[in-house]
Amino acid sequence: MEKKHPGKLLIVESNPDRILIIRGVLDLWAKDHQSQIDFVSSVAEAVAKISAAPFDVILTASRLADKTGFDLLIEIRNRNMRTPVLLMISEGDDQSALGVLRFGFADCISDSDGSFTGLTHSIETAHERFVTRGREKKVLDELAAKNVQLRSANAKIAEISTRDELTGLYNHRFFQEKAAEEFARSMRYHYPLSCLIVDIDYFKNINDTYGHSAGDEVLHALAQFFTSHLRQADTIARYGGEEFAILLPYTTYDGAYLMADRLRKKIMDMTFLGGSHPSLKISVSIGVASYPEDPVDGKDMLLFYADKALYRAKGGGRNRVYLYRTMTVDAEKIPDLKFRTDKVAEFRRRLFDVSEMAKRAYIEATKALINALEAKDAHTMGHAARVGNYSALVAREMGLKEDEVRIIEHGGLLHDIGKICISDDILLKPGVYTPEEYEKMKAHPVLGYQIVKPIKFLAEEALVVLYHHEWYNGEGYPYGLKDKEIPIGARIVSVLDAYDTMRVAGGRYKRTLNCEEAVRELIKYAGTQFDPKVVLHLVHALLKRNDLEADAYDRAELERSLKMLAA
């Protein structure tokens, strides 16, 4: 960078002889660098000058006509002026160079030889140092401003990462973390902690009748209701699609029941929607569990018990509050036995709970394994989870029971688990496989089945894994099953595996397709590779989600496939 010389200098000196010496030293230098030099003899004149116009460097004598150079520097500081000031001292002055610099002068110049040797160098050095510090300060100020912006952006990102976009409530992931913290705190300080899980009754009917936008309005309004009717210490989250979870610290079972039933009744009195939609009344079912009154040893069991109570509330007719502790009382009695019926019922309930928790724990552990597998390839990241979610969506659209839906969802999540036995050279290969590589890849359904089959409570999911590459016309693998020989779960996962691959992971092979293009491909192969009924229900689900326009797919072609199926 080209060296910049000071454009304007102010010399503050009252001694005529020294003024002549300074002029002799600086005149030629000033002419060469086109610098302007002004002379004054007092602090008052200097303050008037620098108040009228800025100077690049100020050179002052120690003793002046009215005050001292130190007084001048104080005046400059008091006016918040940022100009380097150099002090000229004569032989016999009391000030040391170190003391001058500590006071705040940019440099100290001595005229001990009567000629001010090095004056121009000192002026240029002081100016250059001042300019450099100015640039550095500007950069540091900019960095500080950027850091403030970055901290603000990070805070917003952190907030977004913990919030549900639709409702503004905490999301499922944050709720899990908060529940762990609250449970640990309640154990340590010996206070009760209750959990409510709230489910909107017949929410699917709202979406089907009024559309998903109306369903979203209901969810948002209910979130605002919970926020305004619960304590600041309570934690509220959107737990699932139409489920909300609430943590109530310092709340016993009785208190939790009163709170839950009060919420339920107030929601029944509310009116939802309106405007472009007709007004709507809803009800909710609520499951309640509480520590330490329930035998829980961690937040997972607390949430699990609340979830079990919710299912009992829904099974009992909905629009009610159900306490987990009453499940023992309500358990089916076994007549004509000498054993205590409550003990038998408790044992049966605990055995079922342990089985369910073991299944969930295995699924969660497997998710981590699948995530690690998919992390190797950006094109497949999240593929298994999406296939599981979409498979559950289509299964519900087909009217399957909730137990079947969960099996199919888990099967979709696990469908590619056998790929952990396939080498990365094949898994990550771009383009077409060689015949030998393709045969190795085709082994992954059997390998996945062998991994899952030993887990007794995943026996049905294992069949989904084994048969998800079978074709509807019998030309698939590994066994060439066709039509109804293929389990319904495998037929559903087959369609959704292909759909997600075309939509997200297709870039690895040819190109990624949009929703309409992917649906056209599924319809094209409906009746050969895919079950036409599954394709039809996927189309219905996509239409309801507004992911697909009504005129964006070949309805006639799909109907022809269905007619051929009926024939």
C-alpha positions in Angstrom: 0.0 0.0 0.0 1.4 3.5 -1.0 2.6 5.5 2.0 0.3 8.4 2.8 1.9 11.7 4.0 0.1 14.1 6.3 -1.8 16.8 4.4 -2.1 19.4 7.1 0.2 20.1 10.1 -0.3 22.5 13.0 2.8 23.8 14.8 2.3 25.2 18.2 5.4 27.2 19.2 5.9 30.6 20.9 9.7 30.8 20.5 10.6 32.8 17.3 14.1 31.2 17.0 12.7 27.7 17.1 10.0 28.6 14.6 12.7 29.6 12.1 14.5 26.3 12.7 11.3 24.3 12.2 10.4 26.2 9.0 13.9 25.5 7.7 13.4 21.8 8.4 9.9 21.4 7.1 9.5 23.9 4.2 11.2 21.7 1.5 9.5 18.6 2.9 6.1 20.2 2.8 6.6 21.4 -0.7 7.6 18.0 -1.9 4.6 16.3 -0.3 2.1 19.2 -0.9 1.5 19.5 2.9 0.0 22.6 4.5 1.7 24.0 7.6 0.0 26.4 10.0 1.8 28.1 13.0 0.2 29.3 16.2 1.9 30.3 19.5 -0.7 29.5 22.2 -3.1 26.8 23.4 -6.0 29.1 22.8 -5.1 29.8 19.2 -4.4 26.0 18.7 -7.9 25.1 20.1 -9.5 27.6 17.8 -7.7 26.2 14.8 -8.4 22.6 15.4 -12.0 23.4 16.2 -12.4 25.1 12.8 -10.8 22.4 10.7 -9.1 19.0 11.3 -5.3 18.5 11.1 -3.4 15.3 10.4 -0.6 16.0 12.8 -0.1 18.5 15.6 3.5 19.4 16.8 3.6 21.4 20.0 6.3 22.8 22.2 6.4 21.9 25.9 6.2 25.6 27.0 3.8 27.9 25.2 2.7 31.6 25.5 -0.2 30.8 27.7 0.0 27.2 28.9 1.9 24.0 28.2 1.8 21.3 25.5 0.3 19.0 28.1 -2.6 21.4 28.6 -3.1 21.4 24.8 -3.3 17.6 24.7 -5.9 17.6 27.5 -8.0 20.2 25.6 -7.8 17.9 22.5 -8.9 14.9 24.5 -11.8 16.8 26.1 -13.1 17.5 22.6 -12.8 13.9 21.6 -10.5 14.8 18.7 -8.5 11.9 17.2 -5.2 13.6 16.1 -1.7 12.5 16.8 0.2 15.1 18.9 4.0 15.2 19.1 5.8 17.0 21.9 9.0 19.0 21.2 11.2 19.3 24.3 14.4 21.2 24.8 17.5 20.3 26.6 16.9 20.8 30.3 13.2 20.0 30.2 12.0 17.9 33.1 9.9 15.5 31.0 11.4 12.1 30.1 10.5 10.5 26.8 8.8 7.6 28.5 6.7 9.9 30.7 5.6 11.9 27.6 4.5 8.8 25.7 2.6 7.5 28.8 0.8 10.8 29.0 -0.6 10.2 25.5 1.7 12.0 23.1 2.4 10.1 19.8 6.1 10.9 20.0 8.7 13.0 21.8 11.2 15.1 19.7 14.3 16.7 21.2 16.2 19.7 19.8 19.3 19.0 21.8 21.5 19.7 18.8 19.5 22.8 17.9 18.4 21.4 14.5 15.5 19.0 15.3 17.2 16.1 13.5 14.7 13.4 12.4 11.7 15.8 12.7 10.2 14.8 9.3 10.7 11.1 10.0 8.9 11.4 13.4 6.0 13.3 11.8 5.6 10.7 9.0 5.9 7.8 11.4 3.4 9.2 13.9 0.9 9.9 11.0 1.4 6.5 9.5 1.0 4.8 12.8 -2.2 6.8 13.4 -3.6 5.9 10.0 -2.8 2.3 10.5 -4.4 2.2 13.9 -7.5 3.9 12.4 -7.7 1.2 9.7 -7.3 -1.5 12.4 -10.0 0.1 14.6 -12.3 0.2 11.6 -11.7 -3.4 10.9 -12.1 -4.3 14.5 -15.4 -2.3 14.7 -16.6 -4.0 11.6 -15.7 -7.4 13.1 -17.4 -6.5 16.3 -20.6 -5.5 14.4 -20.4 -8.7 12.4 -20.0 -10.7 15.6 -23.1 -9.0 17.0 -25.0 -9.9 13.9 -23.6 -13.4 14.0 -24.6 -13.8 17.7 -28.1 -12.5 16.8 -28.4 -14.9 13.8 -27.1 -17.8 15.9 -29.7 -17.0 18.6 -32.4 -16.9 15.9 -31.2 -20.2 14.5 -31.1 -21.7 18.0 -34.7 -20.5 18.6 -35.8 -21.9 15.2 -34.2 -25.2 15.9 -36.2 -25.6 19.1 -39.5 -24.3 17.8 -42.3 -25.9 15.8 -42.7 -23.7 12.7 -46.5 -23.9 12.5 -47.5 -23.4 16.2 -44.5 -21.6 17.6 -44.4 -24.1 20.5 -41.3 -26.1 21.4 -40.7 -29.0 19.1 -40.4 -32.7 19.9 -36.5 -32.7 20.1 -36.4 -29.8 22.5 -39.2 -31.3 24.6 -37.2 -34.5 25.0 -34.2 -32.5 26.2 -36.3 -30.4 28.6 -38.0 -33.5 29.9 -34.7 -35.1 30.8 -33.6 -31.9 32.6 -36.8 -31.5 34.5 -36.9 -35.2 35.5 -33.3 -35.1 36.8 -34.1 -31.9 38.7 -37.3 -33.4 40.2 -35.4 -36.5 41.4 -32.6 -34.4 42.9 -34.8 -31.9 44.8 -37.7 -34.4 45.5 -40.6 -32.6 43.9 -43.4 -34.1 41.8 -43.4 -33.8 38.0 -46.4 -34.6 35.9 -46.8 -35.0 32.1 -49.8 -34.6 29.9 -50.1 -35.8 26.3 -53.0 -34.2 24.5 -54.5 -35.5 21.2 -57.1 -33.8 19.1 -60.0 -36.2 18.6 -60.8 -37.1 15.0 -58.3 -34.6 13.6 -58.0 -36.5 10.3 -61.7 -35.7 9.7 -60.9 -32.0 10.0 -58.2 -32.2 7.3 -60.3 -34.4 5.1 -63.4 -32.2 5.4 -62.0 -28.7 5.5 -58.5 -29.1 4.1 -55.0 -29.1 5.7 -55.0 -25.3 6.0 -58.0 -25.5 8.3 -56.2 -28.2 10.3 -53.2 -25.9 10.6 -55.5 -23.1 11.9 -56.8 -25.4 14.6 -53.3 -26.5 15.7 -52.2 -22.8 15.8 -55.2 -21.7 17.8 -54.9 -24.6 20.2 -51.2 -23.7 20.7 -52.1 -20.2 21.6 -54.7 -21.5 24.0 -52.2 -23.7 25.9 -49.7 -20.8 26.0 -52.2 -18.5 27.6 -53.7 -21.1 30.1 -50.6 -22.7 31.5 -48.0 -21.4 34.0 -44.7 -19.9 32.9 -42.8 -22.8 34.6 -44.7 -25.3 32.5 -43.2 -26.6 29.2 -45.5 -27.0 26.2 -44.5 -28.6 22.9 -46.0 -29.9 19.7 -45.2 -33.6 20.2 -46.5 -35.0 17.0 -49.0 -34.3 14.2 -52.0 -33.4 16.3 -50.4 -34.2 19.7 -49.2 -31.8 22.3 -47.0 -32.6 25.4 -47.0 -30.6 28.6 -44.6 -30.9 31.6 -46.0 -29.7 34.9 -43.2 -29.3 37.5 -44.3 -29.3 41.2 -47.6 -30.8 40.2 -49.0 -34.0 41.8 -51.3 -36.5 40.1 -54.4 -34.8 41.6 -53.2 -31.4 40.4 -52.4 -32.7 37.0 -55.8 -34.3 36.7 -57.6 -31.0 37.7 -55.4 -29.1 35.2 -56.0 -31.6 32.3 -59.8 -31.7 32.9 -60.0 -28.0 33.1 -58.2 -27.7 29.8 -60.4 -30.3 28.2 -63.6 -28.5 29.2 -62.4 -25.1 28.1 -61.4 -26.5 24.7 -64.9 -28.0 24.3 -66.3 -24.5 24.9 -64.1 -22.9 22.3 -65.0 -22.2 18.7 -62.4 -22.8 16.0 -62.0 -21.7 12.4 -64.5 -19.2 11.1 -64.0 -16.7 8.3 -63.7 -18.7 5.1 -64.4 -21.9 7.0 -67.5 -22.8 9.0 -67.1 -22.6 12.8 -66.0 -25.8 14.4 -66.1 -27.4 17.8 -63.4 -30.0 18.8 -62.6 -32.2 21.8 -59.3 -33.6 23.0 -58.2 -36.8 24.8 -55.5 -36.4 27.5 -53.2 -39.0 29.1 -51.5 -38.2 32.4 -48.5 -39.7 34.2 -46.8 -38.4 37.3 -43.5 -38.9 39.2 -43.0 -40.2 41.8 -46.5 -41.7 42.1 -45.9 -43.8 39.0 -43.0 -46.2 39.2 -40.8 -44.4 36.6 -37.0 -44.2 36.6 -36.5 -41.7 33.8 -38.2 -39.2 31.4 -38.6 -41.9 28.8 -40.8 -44.0 31.0 -42.7 -40.9 32.2 -43.6 -40.0 28.6 -44.3 -43.6 27.7 -46.8 -44.0 30.6 -48.5 -40.7 29.6 -48.7 -42.0 26.0 -50.2 -45.3 27.2 -52.8 -43.4 29.2 -53.6 -41.3 26.2 -54.3 -44.4 24.1 -56.5 -45.7 26.9 -58.4 -42.4 26.8 -58.9 -42.6 23.1 -59.9 -46.3 23.3 -62.4 -45.4 26.0 -64.4 -43.1 23.7 -62.2 -40.0 23.5 -63.0 -36.6 25.0 -61.7 -37.6 28.4 -58.7 -37.6 30.8 -57.1 -40.8 31.7 -54.5 -41.4 34.4 -51.9 -44.1 34.0 -52.3 -45.2 37.6 -55.9 -46.2 36.9 -54.9 -48.7 34.3 -54.3 -51.2 37.1 -57.7 -50.6 38.6 -59.3 -50.8 35.1 -57.5 -53.9 34.0 -59.6 -56.9 33.1 -60.3 -59.1 36.1 -59.5 -62.8 35.9 -62.3 -64.7 37.6 -62.1 -67.9 39.7 -58.4 -67.6 40.5 -56.9 -67.5 43.9 -54.2 -65.0 42.9 -54.9 -61.4 43.5 -56.4 -60.0 40.4 -54.7 -56.6 40.8 -51.3 -58.2 41.0 -51.9 -60.3 37.9 -53.2 -57.2 36.0 -50.2 -55.2 37.1 -47.8 -57.9 36.0 -49.5 -58.2 32.6 -49.4 -54.4 32.2 -45.8 -54.2 33.1 -44.9 -57.0 30.8 -46.6 -55.3 27.9 -45.0 -52.0 28.7 -41.5 -53.5 28.8 -42.1 -55.1 25.4 -43.3 -51.8 23.9 -40.4 -49.9 25.4 -37.9 -52.5 24.2 -39.4 -52.2 20.7 -39.2 -48.4 20.8 -35.6 -48.5 22.1 -34.6 -50.8 19.3 -36.2 -48.6 16.7 -34.5 -45.5 18.1 -31.1 -47.3 18.2 -31.6 -48.5 14.6 -32.4 -44.9 13.5 -28.9 -43.9 14.7 -27.4 -46.8 12.7 -29.4 -45.9 9.6 -28.4 -42.2 10.0 -24.7 -43.2 10.1 -25.2 -45.3 7.0 -27.0 -42.6 5.1 -24.5 -39.9 6.2 -22.0 -41.5 3.8 -24.1 -40.3 0.8 -25.7 -36.9 0.6 -28.3 -38.2 -1.9 -29.7 -40.7 0.7 -29.6 -38.6 3.8 -32.9 -38.9 5.6 -34.3 -41.4 3.0 -35.3 -44.1 5.5 -37.1 -41.7 7.8 -39.0 -40.2 4.9 -40.0 -43.6 3.5 -41.3 -44.6 7.0 -43.3 -41.4 7.4 -44.8 -41.5 3.9 -45.6 -45.2 4.3 -47.5 -44.5 7.5 -49.3 -41.7 5.7 -50.4 -44.0 2.8 -51.3 -46.8 5.2 -53.7 -44.5 7.1 -55.1 -43.3 3.8 -55.9 -46.9 2.9 -57.8 -47.3 6.2 -55.4 -49.7 7.9 -55.5 -50.1 11.7 -53.1 -48.1 13.7 -51.2 -51.2 14.8 -50.6 -52.1 11.1 -49.7 -48.5 10.3 -46.9 -48.6 13.0 -45.6 -51.9 11.7 -45.4 -50.5 8.1 -43.8 -47.2 9.4 -41.1 -49.2 11.2 -40.7 -51.5 8.1 -40.2 -48.4 6.0 -37.6 -47.1 8.4 -35.7 -50.4 8.4 -36.2 -51.3 4.7 -32.5 -50.6 3.7 -30.9 -51.8 7.0 -29.3 -54.7 5.0 -27.1 -52.2 3.1 -24.8 -52.0 6.1 -23.5 -55.3 4.8 -22.8 -53.9 1.3 -19.3 -52.3 0.7 -19.1 -48.6 0.3 -17.5 -49.1 -3.2 -20.8 -50.4 -4.4 -23.1 -48.3 -2.2 -21.5 -45.0 -3.2 -20.8 -45.8 -6.9 -22.3 -43.2 -9.2 -24.0 -44.5 -12.3 -24.8 -48.1 -13.4 -23.7 -51.2 -11.5 -21.9 -54.0 -13.2 -23.9 -57.3 -13.2 -21.8 -58.6 -10.4 -22.3 -55.4 -8.3 -26.0 -55.5 -9.0 -26.3 -59.1 -7.7 -24.5 -58.0 -4.5 -26.8 -55.1 -4.1 -29.9 -57.3 -4.6 -28.8 -59.3 -1.5 -29.6 -56.4 0.9 -33.3 -57.3 1.5 -32.3 -60.8 2.6 -29.4 -59.4 4.7 -31.8 -56.9 6.3 -34.3 -59.7 7.0 -31.5 -61.7 8.7 -30.6 -58.7 10.9 -34.2 -57.9 12.0 -35.8 -61.4 12.1 -34.1 -62.4 15.5 -35.8 -59.5 17.2 -39.1 -61.3 18.0 -41.2 -58.1 18.4 -40.1 -57.0 14.8 -41.2 -60.2 13.1 -43.8 -58.4 10.8 -41.4 -55.6 10.1 -38.8 -58.2 9.0 -41.2 -59.4 6.3 -41.6 -55.8 5.0 -37.7 -55.6 4.8 -37.5 -58.9 3.0 -40.2 -58.3 0.3 -40.0 -54.5 -0.4 -38.2 -55.2 -3.8 -40.7 -57.7 -5.0 -42.7 -56.5 -8.1 -46.4 -56.6 -8.4 -46.1 -58.7 -11.6 -43.7 -61.2 -10.0 -40.5 -60.0 -11.7 -38.9 -58.6 -8.6 -36.5 -60.1 -6.1 -35.5 -62.0 -4.0 -38.3 -64.6 -4.5 -40.4 -63.4 -7.4 -43.6 -63.0 -5.4 -46.5 -61.3 -7.1 -49.8 -59.5 -6.3 -51.3 -60.4 -2.9 -48.5 -62.8 -2.2 -46.5 -59.7 -1.3 -47.5 -58.4 2.2 -49.4 -55.1 2.0 -46.6 -53.4 4.1 -44.0 -54.4 1.5 -46.2 -53.2 -1.4 -46.6 -49.8 0.3 -42.9 -49.4 1.2 -41.9 -50.4 -2.4 -43.9 -47.5 -3.8 -42.6 -45.0 -1.3 -39.0 -46.1 -1.6 -39.2 -45.5 -5.3 -41.1 -42.2 -4.8 -38.5 -40.7 -2.4 -35.6 -42.0 -4.5 -36.9 -40.2 -7.5 -37.8 -37.0 -5.5 -34.6 -36.7 -3.4 -32.0 -39.3 -4.1 -32.4 -39.5 -7.9 -29.6 -37.0 -8.5 -27.1 -39.8 -7.9 -28.4 -41.8 -10.9 -30.0 -39.4 -13.5 -31.7 -36.5 -12.0 -34.1 -35.5 -9.2 -37.8 -35.4 -10.3 -40.5 -33.1 -9.0 -43.6 -34.4 -7.4 -45.6 -34.5 -10.7 -42.9 -36.3 -12.6 -42.4 -38.9 -9.9 -46.1 -39.6 -9.7 -46.2 -40.0 -13.5 -43.4 -42.6 -13.2 -45.3 -44.5 -10.5 -48.5 -44.5 -12.6 -46.5 -45.7 -15.6 -45.3 -48.8 -13.7 -48.5 -49.3 -11.7 -49.6 -52.9 -12.3 -46.1 -54.1 -13.2 -43.7 -52.9 -10.5 -46.2 -51.3 -8.2 -49.6 -52.1 -6.7 -52.0 -49.7 -8.4 -54.1 -49.3 -5.3 -51.1 -48.2 -3.3 -50.2 -45.7 -6.0 -53.8 -44.4 -6.0 -53.8 -43.8 -2.3 -50.4 -42.1 -2.5 -51.9 -39.7 -5.1 -54.9 -39.1 -2.8 -52.5 -38.3 0.1 -50.4 -36.0 -2.0 -53.5 -34.1 -3.2 -54.7 -33.6 0.4 -51.3 -32.3 1.4 -51.4 -29.9 -1.7 -48.2 -31.4 -2.9 -49.8 -32.4 -6.1 -52.3 -30.5 -8.4 -55.5 -32.3 -9.4 -54.6 -32.1 -13.1 -50.9 -32.9 -12.7 -51.2 -36.7 -13.1 -52.6 -39.1 -15.7 -55.9 -40.1 -14.0 -57.0 -42.2 -17.0 -53.8 -44.2 -17.0 -54.1 -45.0 -13.3 -57.8 -46.0 -13.7 -56.8 -48.4 -16.6 -54.3 -50.1 -14.3 -57.0 -50.4 -11.6 -59.5 -51.9 -14.1 -56.9 -54.4 -15.2 -56.4 -55.3 -11.6 -60.2 -55.8 -11.1 -60.4 -58.0 -14.2 
